[in-house]
Amino acid sequence: MTESNRFSVGDVSFGGGDLSFILGPCVVESEEHALFMARSIKEICARVDVGFVYKSSFDKANRSSIDSFRGGGMDRGLAVLRAVKTELGIPVITDVHEPWQVEKTAEVADIIQIPAFLCRQTDLLIESARSGRAVNVKKGQFLAPWDAKNIVEKLRSAGCRSILLTERGASFGYNNLVVDLRSFPIMRSFGVPVVFDVTHSLQLPGGLGKATGGQSEYIENFARAGVACGVDAVFMEVHDNPSVAPSDGPNQLPLTRLEPLLRKLKAINGLVAGAES
């Protein structure tokens, strides 16, 4: 990564050698829970001395079943994220699913996130790019890493320069994902910082029939491998009690495991940076 590809969201830098983090529970559950999680993660990141952006979704529009919990809705979710941002001084990121959601979301979110299944939706990309916010696009499970260059070109055509591309695994048969480590250097070659979404890469999509399964026991292994390979940021969904999380519980990282993992990842990034200098 060159210095020209670096950008900051608040005091969190992406690109240019820094390793930053996107952390938080899958979906907004309540204001009380969000503030607890954001405060806890902020304290951990301060002790480790790493920057992070708080992530949580106001709507999970692509759930496995009609019975699955989607969240409390856009207005309520954005109000909670605004509280996290204003009361704790933490930048926030959240998903949009349709172009009309972008303008209102951009009033709160520092980074607009495009879900993987929507990564080729041109109108959604263009509207997000025009919002003036940074945009993080998750590479679809169906997309080759070299094809993600088209995503970057769409965003740049609409004036966006603060772009993140996120790897979250590729479909591997049924109910399984695999991470191709080649995707990190390939997508970095497009001149944008690359994020590794560790926890979603460990999903078993639809693996529980009416819900998605996951293999959270491998989070530390995947995260270490991704940082050693060379990424600019690590995305992990974190929950204080994943067993009762209303969305993506099986692949979320328990809060108690966060600090030791961040320390290891920071150390690995330092070794990689030293070897490359």
Secondary structure, DSSP 4 states (H G I P E B T S, - for coil): --GGG-EEETTEEESTT--EEEEE-SB---HHHHHHHHHHHHHHHHHHT--EEEE-BS--TT-SSTTS---S-HHHHHHHHHHHHHHH---EEEE--SGGGHHHHHTT-SEEEE-GGGTT-HHHHHHHHTTSSEEEEEPPTT--GGGGHHHHHHHHHTT---EEEEE--EE-SSS-EE--TTHHHHHHTTTS-EEEEHHHHTEETTTTSSS-EE-GGGHHHHHHHHHHH--SEEEEEEES-GGG-SSSGGGSEEGGGHHHHHHHHHHHHHHHHHHH-
